[in-house]
Amino acid sequence: MSDGVRLAARIWLPENAEIQPVPGILEYIPYRKRDSTAYRDSIMHPYFAGHGYVCVRVDLRGSGDSEGVLTDEYLQQEQQDGLEVLRWITQQPWCNGSVGMIGISWGGFNGLQIAAHRPPELKAIITVCSTDDRYADDIHHMGGCLLGDNLSWASTMFAYNSCPPDPLLVGERWKELWLERLHGSGLWLDTWLRHQRRDDYWKHGSICEDFSAVTCPVFAVSGWTDGYSNAVLRLLSNLKGPRKGLIGPWGHKYPHLGVPGPAIGFLQESLRWWDKWLKGIETKIMEEPMLRVWMQESVLPTTYYDTRPGRWIAEPSWPSSSIGNYQYSLVRGRLVDPDETIPERPLTIQSPLSVGLFAGKWCSYAAGPDLAHDQREEDGGALVFDSAPLKETQEILGAPVVELDLQVNQPIAMVAVRLSDVAQDDKATRVTYGLLNLTHRNCSENPEHLKPGERYRVRVQLNDIAQIFPHGHRLRLSISTSYWPLAWPSPEPVRLTVYSGISTLNLPIRPARELDAQLPAFGEAEGAPPLAKTMIEPEHHNWRVIRDLAKDESTLEVINDKGTYRLEAIDLEVQSKTVETYTYRADDFSSVRGETLCTRSFKRQDWSIKTVTRTVLTSSPTHFHLLADLDAYEGDKRVYCTSWDKTIPRDFI
């Protein structure tokens, strides 16, 4: 880099690239190319290289084997480094001057962010599982509510940032670089909790602040089980340049590795995109519909699906003129057609903290068992409205919207709204949901306290979805005043009153089309032969709900143990385990507590490293209290330790 810091890259070259230069493809992320993403990278990047592209996989400054210190996500420094990397690629003898960027999650984010700088070298991007809005539609907040994943994600990056570079690459300086990283990266959660409103901190890196800045072609991809599917439709609606959208049934994974299935030949589709925009080969990809999505069929509720049944559908453009609106009115216990005369009546609820224990993750990383369970477990603490059994099948595509006429008894309150598919045996599968911090009802830059007893009209937009509700099934709308631990609870228990007769559910109805059956099928998933990886200890992923009735205490324990494996090519043994624990006691909103414990280790014959990070978040009605510990070991000797103890005022949350 221009300041002398060196970034580490792995490069895959077509055999003749230095004689006949070819376009480049950049993936630029902090997740350790040498070990953490090595297996995934080995499937994708050699595949592209085998089809005539140079692939460059770069560790961000301060991550993996790169020098420097990473002090937060999506920094201006990160974007400037990315621009320098693009220029460096085009200056190499094997590059013909055209570069694309591809990335999932972080790499999808910075692909959009760097595209907004309009570097001449960047000709197109593929952004997977990302967002245009860092405040409203990222892992930190939803509808102005603080997400529980804000804690778990901060802890994940806390663990990543504690890991050293590999001595086999960086040489004797590895320990110096490691200690610099341990000392300087900081506690990101402290920073994030000091920005509870939509301020300039979140506007930075949010391309929704100026969609017109992105002019290069954009292929936006996600899955309905992922946390970032909403961004695909917003990007199609707001970008003006060439663009395409794809949403499958998948979680937070590339679609050729997609779970729940079916996985698709995403790398082949990507090649059609790259050939069009980087090589000028007419692949006719832009003659196909702008948007393809997986219309999901009804399924019974469970926390994991190998495959989600459904079919591919398409829209020539988005927004689609063929999507209509069907409105239900809310009455006591029922969803009814709006032409029915309905008296205005108050309906009240004060939800227990148990509502949310079966909600799953905001974003499904492992694609199970982190999905929502049977919603009957949650509905006892909610206002519930059921439709009559459907006389004919309904299909929706887009964002359901709930308009509520309401009042509350506290100045700060939230609502969680869930739409479920209720089968004929009464099992309830959550289809989509939305959250709203009611103090953010007008905007998230300047929230306003509620006046207890005063009535308000609010709009709660649920996550976009494509879903079939079969004949004979019922729709269920559930409204609660808490959704812990998916969202951090309000400072105090809230009594919510919803007025029936004038509160509504609006569904984006899409009539089935025969043309959808004529869509060309995606190919089978392809990829290069994966890196040799030997499992030493098996991985496991558990979700445990523990109810101690003697103490009136409930615990959700989430174990994500990736086991221990050896990367044979570099003789490196890697271990990674994270345990998240969320607790509450009785109806005490000040008792909620989240703790994340992460262990990472790296070992070869003459080198053994382990790091342990622990983060604990609690709250009172007025403040958040944050505790954190970082311990690093070389062999059996602890070589670094530090702790944090922070108190941060709550700001309309």
C-alpha positions in Angstrom: 0.0 0.0 0.0 1.0 3.6 -0.4 1.8 3.9 3.3 4.1 0.9 3.2 1.8 -1.7 4.8 1.8 -5.0 2.9 -1.4 -6.9 2.2 -1.3 -10.7 1.6 -2.9 -12.2 -1.4 -3.3 -15.6 -3.0 -3.4 -15.5 -6.8 -4.7 -18.2 -9.3 -3.3 -17.7 -12.8 -4.4 -19.2 -16.0 -1.4 -21.0 -17.5 -0.9 -18.5 -20.4 -1.9 -15.3 -18.6 1.5 -13.7 -18.5 1.7 -14.1 -22.3 -2.0 -13.3 -23.1 -3.3 -11.0 -20.2 -6.8 -11.7 -19.0 -9.3 -9.9 -16.7 -9.0 -10.1 -13.0 -11.5 -11.1 -10.3 -10.9 -9.8 -6.7 -12.3 -11.1 -3.4 -11.3 -8.8 -0.5 -12.3 -10.0 3.0 -10.9 -10.4 6.5 -11.5 -14.1 7.0 -8.0 -15.6 6.7 -7.3 -16.9 3.2 -4.6 -19.2 4.5 -7.0 -21.3 6.7 -10.5 -20.1 7.4 -11.7 -19.7 3.8 -9.1 -21.8 2.1 -11.5 -24.7 1.5 -14.2 -22.5 0.1 -11.7 -20.5 -2.0 -10.3 -23.7 -3.5 -13.7 -24.5 -5.0 -14.4 -21.1 -6.6 -11.2 -19.3 -7.6 -9.4 -22.1 -9.5 -12.7 -22.7 -11.3 -12.8 -19.1 -12.6 -9.0 -19.2 -13.3 -9.6 -22.4 -15.4 -12.1 -20.3 -17.5 -9.6 -17.6 -18.3 -9.6 -15.2 -15.3 -6.9 -14.2 -12.8 -8.4 -14.6 -9.3 -6.9 -12.5 -6.5 -8.0 -13.2 -2.9 -6.7 -10.5 -0.5 -6.8 -10.4 3.3 -7.8 -7.0 4.6 -5.3 -4.9 6.4 -4.8 -6.3 9.9 -6.4 -9.7 9.0 -5.0 -13.1 8.0 -1.4 -12.7 6.8 -1.7 -9.0 6.0 0.2 -6.4 8.0 -1.4 -3.6 10.0 -4.3 -3.6 12.4 -8.1 -3.9 11.7 -10.0 -1.6 14.0 -13.5 -1.7 12.6 -15.6 -2.9 9.6 -15.9 -1.0 6.3 -13.5 1.8 7.3 -12.4 4.5 4.8 -8.9 2.9 5.0 -10.4 -0.4 3.8 -12.0 1.2 0.8 -8.8 3.2 -0.1 -6.7 0.0 0.2 -9.2 -1.8 -2.1 -8.8 1.0 -4.7 -5.1 0.5 -4.5 -5.4 -3.2 -4.9 -7.5 -2.8 -8.0 -4.9 -0.5 -9.5 -2.1 -2.9 -8.6 -3.9 -5.8 -10.3 -4.3 -3.9 -13.5 -0.6 -3.0 -13.5 0.5 -6.7 -13.5 1.6 -8.3 -16.7 -1.1 -11.0 -16.5 -4.1 -8.5 -16.3 -5.6 -6.8 -19.3 -6.9 -3.9 -17.3 -10.4 -5.1 -16.5 -11.3 -6.3 -13.0 -14.5 -7.5 -11.3 -15.2 -7.9 -7.6 -17.0 -10.8 -6.0 -17.8 -11.4 -2.4 -20.2 -12.8 0.1 -21.1 -10.9 3.2 -18.2 -8.6 4.0 -16.9 -9.0 0.5 -20.4 -8.2 -0.9 -20.5 -5.0 1.2 -17.1 -3.7 0.1 -17.8 -4.6 -3.5 -20.7 -2.1 -3.4 -18.8 0.4 -1.4 -15.8 0.4 -3.7 -18.0 0.5 -6.8 -19.5 3.7 -5.4 -16.0 5.3 -5.8 -16.2 4.5 -9.6 -12.7 3.2 -10.1 -12.0 2.9 -13.8 -10.5 -0.5 -13.3 -13.7 -2.0 -11.9 -16.0 -3.1 -14.7 -18.7 -5.2 -12.8 -19.4 -6.8 -9.4 -21.2 -9.8 -7.9 -22.5 -9.0 -4.4 -23.8 -11.9 -2.4 -25.6 -11.7 1.0 -24.8 -8.0 1.5 -26.7 -4.8 2.1 -26.9 -1.2 0.9 -27.9 0.1 4.3 -25.6 -0.6 7.3 -28.0 0.7 9.9 -31.5 -0.5 8.9 -30.6 -3.8 7.3 -27.4 -5.2 8.8 -26.6 -7.3 11.7 -26.7 -4.4 14.2 -30.2 -3.1 14.0 -33.6 -3.9 12.6 -36.4 -1.4 12.6 -34.4 0.6 15.1 -34.2 -2.4 17.5 -30.8 -3.6 18.7 -30.3 -7.1 17.4 -28.8 -9.9 19.5 -26.6 -10.8 16.6 -24.9 -7.4 17.2 -23.3 -9.1 20.2 -22.5 -12.4 18.6 -21.1 -10.8 15.4 -18.9 -8.4 17.5 -17.6 -11.5 19.4 -16.9 -13.3 16.1 -14.8 -10.5 14.8 -13.2 -10.1 18.3 -12.0 -13.7 17.9 -10.9 -13.3 14.3 -8.9 -10.2 15.2 -7.1 -12.1 17.9 -5.6 -14.7 15.5 -1.9 -14.4 14.3 -0.5 -14.5 10.8 1.2 -17.7 9.7 5.0 -17.8 10.3 5.5 -19.8 7.2 4.4 -16.8 5.2 5.4 -13.7 7.2 8.5 -15.1 8.8 10.0 -14.2 12.1 7.9 -11.0 12.4 4.8 -13.1 13.0 4.8 -12.5 16.8 5.4 -8.8 16.5 2.5 -8.5 14.0 0.3 -10.7 16.3 1.0 -8.6 19.4 0.3 -5.4 17.4 -3.0 -6.9 16.3 -3.9 -8.0 19.9 -3.1 -4.6 21.4 -4.6 -2.4 18.7 -7.8 -3.9 17.3 -9.9 -2.9 20.2 -13.4 -3.8 21.3 -15.7 -3.1 18.3 -18.9 -3.7 20.3 -18.1 -0.7 22.5 -17.9 1.5 19.3 -21.1 0.0 17.9 -23.1 0.5 21.0 -22.2 4.2 21.0 -24.1 4.6 17.8 -27.7 3.5 18.5 -29.3 5.9 16.0 -28.8 6.2 12.3 -26.0 8.7 12.3 -23.0 9.4 10.1 -21.2 6.4 11.4 -23.7 4.1 9.8 -24.3 6.3 6.7 -20.6 5.8 5.8 -20.5 2.7 3.6 -24.3 2.7 3.1 -24.7 3.1 -0.7 -28.4 3.8 -0.2 -27.3 7.3 0.8 -26.6 7.8 -2.9 -27.5 4.9 -5.2 -26.5 7.0 -8.2 -22.8 6.6 -7.2 -22.8 3.0 -8.3 -22.8 2.9 -12.1 -21.1 -0.4 -12.9 -23.1 -3.6 -13.6 -24.3 -5.2 -10.4 -25.4 -8.9 -9.9 -27.1 -9.0 -6.4 -27.6 -12.5 -4.9 -29.0 -13.8 -1.6 -31.2 -16.5 -0.1 -34.5 -16.3 1.8 -32.9 -17.9 4.9 -30.1 -15.3 4.8 -30.4 -12.0 6.8 -29.7 -9.9 3.7 -32.3 -10.9 1.1 -34.1 -7.5 1.4 -31.2 -5.7 -0.2 -31.5 -7.5 -3.5 -34.9 -6.0 -4.3 -33.9 -2.6 -3.1 -30.8 -2.6 -5.3 -32.9 -3.6 -8.3 -35.4 -0.8 -7.5 -32.8 1.9 -7.0 -29.8 1.3 -9.1 -30.0 2.7 -12.6 -27.2 0.8 -14.4 -27.2 -2.8 -15.6 -28.4 -5.1 -12.8 -29.7 -8.5 -12.1 -31.1 -10.2 -8.9 -31.2 -13.8 -7.7 -32.7 -15.1 -4.5 -32.8 -18.8 -3.7 -33.8 -20.8 -0.6 -30.3 -20.6 0.9 -28.7 -19.3 4.1 -25.6 -17.2 4.3 -23.7 -19.2 1.6 -22.6 -18.9 -2.0 -25.4 -20.6 -4.1 -23.2 -23.4 -5.4 -22.8 -24.4 -1.8 -26.3 -23.4 -0.9 -28.1 -24.9 2.0 -31.1 -25.4 2.3 -31.0 -26.7 -1.2 -31.3 -26.9 -4.1 -27.8 -25.5 -4.7 -27.3 -24.3 -8.3 -24.6 -23.9 -10.8 -23.8 -20.4 -9.6 -20.2 -20.4 -10.8 -21.5 -21.0 -14.3 -23.9 -18.1 -14.0 -21.1 -16.0 -12.6 -19.0 -16.8 -15.7 -21.8 -15.7 -17.9 -21.8 -12.4 -16.0 -18.0 -12.0 -16.1 -17.8 -13.0 -19.8 -20.4 -10.3 -20.6 -18.9 -7.5 -18.7 -15.1 -8.3 -18.5 -14.5 -10.0 -21.8 -17.3 -8.5 -24.0 -18.6 -11.9 -24.9 -22.4 -11.9 -25.6 -23.8 -14.5 -23.2 -27.4 -13.2 -23.4 -27.5 -13.0 -19.6 -29.0 -9.5 -19.8 -31.7 -10.6 -22.1 -33.1 -12.8 -19.4 -35.5 -11.6 -16.6 -34.0 -9.0 -14.2 -35.0 -11.1 -11.2 -35.2 -14.8 -10.5 -36.4 -16.1 -7.1 -37.3 -19.4 -5.5 -41.0 -19.5 -4.7 -41.1 -21.6 -1.6 -43.7 -24.2 -1.0 -45.3 -24.8 2.4 -43.2 -26.9 4.9 -43.6 -28.1 8.4 -41.7 -26.1 11.0 -38.2 -27.3 12.0 -34.8 -25.7 12.6 -33.1 -27.2 9.6 -34.0 -28.2 6.1 -31.8 -30.1 3.6 -34.0 -28.8 0.8 -36.8 -26.3 0.6 -39.4 -27.5 -2.0 -40.5 -24.9 -4.5 -39.9 -23.6 -8.0 -38.1 -20.9 -9.8 -40.1 -17.8 -10.9 -39.0 -14.6 -12.7 -39.9 -11.0 -13.0 -38.8 -9.0 -16.1 -38.2 -5.9 -13.9 -38.5 -4.8 -10.3 -40.7 -3.4 -8.9 -43.2 -5.6 -10.7 -46.4 -4.3 -12.1 -48.0 -7.7 -11.7 -47.8 -7.8 -7.9 -51.1 -6.8 -6.3 -52.1 -6.0 -2.7 -54.5 -8.0 -0.6 -55.6 -6.5 2.7 -56.8 -8.2 5.8 -58.2 -6.4 8.8 -57.3 -7.4 12.3 -60.1 -8.3 14.7 -60.0 -10.3 17.9 -58.2 -13.5 17.0 -59.0 -13.2 13.3 -57.8 -11.9 9.9 -60.9 -10.9 7.9 -61.6 -9.4 4.5 -61.8 -5.6 4.6 -65.4 -5.5 3.2 -66.6 -7.1 6.5 -68.0 -4.5 8.9 -65.7 -4.5 11.9 -66.1 -2.6 15.1 -63.1 -0.7 16.6 -62.0 -2.5 19.7 -58.9 -2.4 21.9 -56.8 -5.6 22.1 -54.0 -5.8 24.7 -50.8 -7.8 25.2 -47.8 -7.6 27.6 -45.4 -10.3 26.2 -43.2 -12.4 28.5 -39.5 -12.5 27.7 -39.9 -16.1 26.6 -41.3 -14.9 23.2 -38.3 -15.3 20.9 -36.6 -18.4 22.4 -37.6 -20.3 19.3 -37.0 -17.5 16.8 -33.6 -18.7 15.5 -30.9 -16.4 14.2 -31.4 -13.1 12.5 -29.1 -14.5 9.8 -28.8 -18.2 9.3 -25.0 -18.8 8.9 -24.9 -22.5 9.2 -28.3 -23.0 7.6 -29.4 -25.0 10.6 -30.3 -25.6 13.3 -30.6 -21.9 13.5 -34.0 -21.4 11.9 -37.3 -20.6 13.7 -39.1 -23.6 15.3 -42.9 -24.2 15.5 -44.4 -20.8 16.3 -47.0 -22.2 18.6 -44.2 -22.1 21.2 -44.2 -18.3 20.8 -47.8 -17.5 20.2 -49.0 -17.8 23.8 -47.2 -14.5 24.6 -48.6 -12.6 21.5 -51.7 -11.2 20.0 -52.7 -13.8 17.4 -54.9 -13.2 14.3 -55.8 -16.2 12.1 -57.4 -16.1 8.7 -60.1 -18.6 7.7 -58.9 -21.7 5.9 -57.9 -20.5 2.4 -60.4 -21.3 -0.3 -57.6 -21.2 -2.9 -53.8 -21.1 -2.9 -52.2 -17.7 -2.4 -48.6 -16.8 -3.5 -46.8 -13.7 -2.3 -43.6 -12.0 -3.5 -42.2 -9.0 -1.7 -42.7 -7.4 1.7 -45.9 -7.9 3.7 -46.7 -4.7 5.6 -48.7 -4.4 8.8 -50.3 -1.1 9.8 -51.1 -0.8 13.4 -53.3 1.7 15.3 -51.8 1.4 18.8 -50.9 2.8 22.2 -48.4 1.8 24.9 -47.8 2.5 28.5 -44.1 3.2 28.3 -42.1 5.9 26.6 -39.8 3.3 24.9 -41.4 0.2 23.3 -41.0 -2.3 20.5 -43.2 -4.6 18.5 -42.3 -7.8 16.8 -44.6 -9.0 14.0 -44.6 -12.5 12.6 -46.4 -14.0 9.6 -46.9 -17.8 9.8 -48.3 -20.6 7.6 -50.6 -22.7 9.7 -51.1 -26.2 8.4 -54.3 -28.3 8.9 -52.7 -30.0 11.9 -52.1 -26.6 13.5 -48.3 -26.6 13.1 -47.2 -23.0 12.5 -44.2 -22.3 10.3 -42.8 -18.7 10.4 -42.7 -17.3 6.9 -41.4 -13.8 7.6 -41.2 -11.2 10.4 -40.4 -7.5 11.1 -39.4 -5.5 14.1 -40.0 -1.8 15.0 -38.7 0.2 17.8 -41.7 2.5 18.2 -39.5 5.5 19.2 -38.2 5.2 15.6 -41.7 5.3 14.1 -40.9 8.5 12.1 -37.2 8.1 11.6 -34.1 6.5 13.1 -31.9 9.7 13.0 -34.1 11.5 15.6 -36.2 9.0 17.6 -39.0 10.4 19.8 -40.4 9.1 23.0 -43.9 7.8 23.1 -46.6 9.4 25.3 -48.2 6.6 27.3 -51.9 6.4 26.4 -51.6 8.4 23.2 -52.6 6.6 20.0 -50.2 6.2 17.1 -50.4 4.9 13.5 -47.3 2.9 12.6 -46.1 0.8 9.7 -44.1 -2.4 10.2 -42.6 -3.8 7.0 -41.7 -7.5 7.2 -38.8 -9.1 5.4 -39.3 -9.8 1.7 -40.3 -13.3 0.9 -41.7 -15.6 -1.9 -44.1 -18.0 -0.3 -47.0 -20.3 -1.2 -49.9 -20.6 1.2 -51.8 -23.7 0.2 -55.5 -24.2 -0.1 -56.9 -25.2 3.3 -54.1 -23.6 5.3 -54.5 -20.5 7.4 -52.4 -17.3 7.7 -51.4 -16.2 11.2 -50.2 -12.8 12.2 -48.6 -12.6 15.7 -47.7 -9.4 17.5 -45.5 -9.3 20.6 -43.8 -6.6 22.7 -40.5 -8.6 23.1 -38.5 -11.0 20.9 -35.5 -11.9 23.0 -32.8 -12.8 22.2 -33.2 -12.0 18.5 -33.7 -8.4 19.6 -32.7 -6.7 22.9 -35.8 -6.0 25.0 -37.2 -2.6 25.9 -36.0 -1.1 29.2 -39.3 -2.0 30.9 -42.2 -4.4 30.3 -44.7 -2.9 27.8 -48.4 -3.1 27.8 -49.4 -2.7 24.1 -53.0 -2.0 22.9 -53.8 -2.6 19.3 -57.1 -1.3 17.9 -58.9 -3.8 15.7 -61.0 -2.8 12.8 -58.5 -0.2 11.6 -55.2 -2.2 11.9 -54.4 -4.2 8.7 -52.1 -6.8 7.1 -51.2 -6.1 3.5 -49.9 -8.9 1.4 -48.0 -8.6 -2.0 -50.0 -11.2 -4.0 -48.3 -12.6 -7.1 -50.6 -14.7 -9.4 -49.0 -17.9 -10.6 -47.8 -17.8 -14.3 -47.4 -20.6 -16.8 -44.4 -18.7 -18.2 -42.4 -19.5 -15.1 -42.4 -23.2 -16.1 -40.5 -22.2 -19.3 -37.6 -20.7 -17.5 -34.2 -22.3 -18.4 -33.0 -24.5 -15.6 -29.9 -23.7 -13.7 -27.1 -26.1 -14.1 -25.8 -28.4 -11.4 -23.4 -26.9 -8.9 -19.8 -27.1 -10.2 -16.5 -26.1 -8.8 -12.8 -27.0 -8.7 -11.7 -30.0 -6.6 -11.6 -28.8 -3.0 -8.5 -28.5 -0.8 -7.6 -31.6 1.1 -9.0 -31.2 4.6 -8.9 -34.0 7.3 -11.4 -33.8 10.1 -9.8 -34.8 13.5 -12.7 -33.9 15.8 -16.2 -33.7 14.3 -18.1 -30.4 14.1 -21.5 -30.0 15.8 -24.0 -27.2 16.1 -26.6 -27.2 18.9 -29.4 -25.0 20.1 -30.5 -25.8 23.7 -33.4 -24.1 25.5 -33.2 -24.7 29.3 -36.0 -23.8 31.6 -35.1 -23.9 35.3 -38.5 -23.6 36.9 -37.0 -23.7 40.4 -35.1 -20.4 39.7 -37.6 -19.2 37.1 -34.7 -18.7 34.8 -34.5 -19.5 31.1 -31.4 -20.0 29.0 -30.7 -20.4 25.3 -27.4 -22.0 24.6 -26.0 -21.9 21.1 -22.9 -24.1 20.4 -21.2 -23.7 17.0 -18.2 -26.1 17.2 -16.5 -26.4 13.8 -14.4 -29.2 15.2 -10.7 -29.7 14.6 -9.3 -30.2 11.1 -6.0 -30.4 9.3 -5.2 -28.6 6.1 -2.8 -31.1 4.6 -1.2 -28.7 2.1 0.2 -26.5 4.9 0.3 -29.1 7.7 -1.9 -26.9 9.9 -4.3 -28.0 12.5 -7.2 -25.6 13.1 -9.8 -25.5 15.8 -12.7 -23.1 16.2 -15.6 -23.1 18.8 -18.1 -20.5 19.8 -20.6 -20.8 22.6 -23.4 -18.2 23.0 -25.5 -18.1 26.1 -28.6 -15.9 26.5 -30.5 -15.8 29.8 -33.3 -14.0 31.6 -35.1 -14.4 34.9 -38.9 -14.3 35.3 -40.3 -11.1 34.0 -37.2 -9.0 34.9 -36.2 -7.0 31.8 -33.0 -6.0 33.6 -32.0 -9.6 34.0 -31.3 -10.3 30.3 -27.7 -11.3 29.7 -25.8 -12.3 26.6 -22.4 -14.0 26.7 -20.2 -15.2 23.9 -17.1 -17.3 24.4 -14.9 -18.0 21.4 -11.8 -20.3 21.2 -9.5 -20.4 18.2 -6.3 -22.5 17.9 -3.6 -23.2 15.3 -1.0 -25.9 15.6 1.7 -27.6 13.6 4.7 -29.5 14.9 6.8 -26.5 16.1 4.1 -23.9 16.6 1.0 -23.8 18.8 -1.3 -20.8 19.3 -4.6 -20.4 21.1 -6.8 -17.4 21.7 -9.9 -17.1 24.0 -12.3 -14.2 23.8 -15.3 -13.6 26.1 -17.9 -10.9 25.7 -20.8 -10.2 28.2 -23.6 -7.7 27.6 -26.2 -6.8 30.2 -28.5 -3.8 30.7 -30.4 -1.7 33.2 -33.3 0.5 32.1 -30.8 3.4 31.4 -27.5 1.8 30.5 -25.7 -1.1 28.7 -22.9 -2.8 30.7 -20.2 -4.4 28.6 -17.5 -6.8 29.9 -14.9 -8.4 27.7 -11.7 -10.5 28.1 -9.0 -11.4 25.6 -6.3 -14.1 26.4 -3.7 -15.3 23.9 -1.4 -18.3 24.4 1.8 -19.5 22.7 2.0 -23.1 23.7 1.0 -23.3 27.3 2.2 -19.8 28.1 -0.2 -16.9 28.2 1.5 -14.1 26.3 -1.2 -11.4 26.2 -4.3 -10.6 28.3 -6.5 -7.6 28.6 -10.1 -6.8 29.9 -12.7 -4.2 29.3 -15.4 -2.8 31.5 -17.7 -0.3 29.8 -21.0 1.4 30.7 -22.9 3.0 27.8 -26.1 5.0 28.0 -29.2 3.5 26.3 -30.4 5.9 23.6 -34.1 5.3 22.8 -33.5 1.5 22.8 
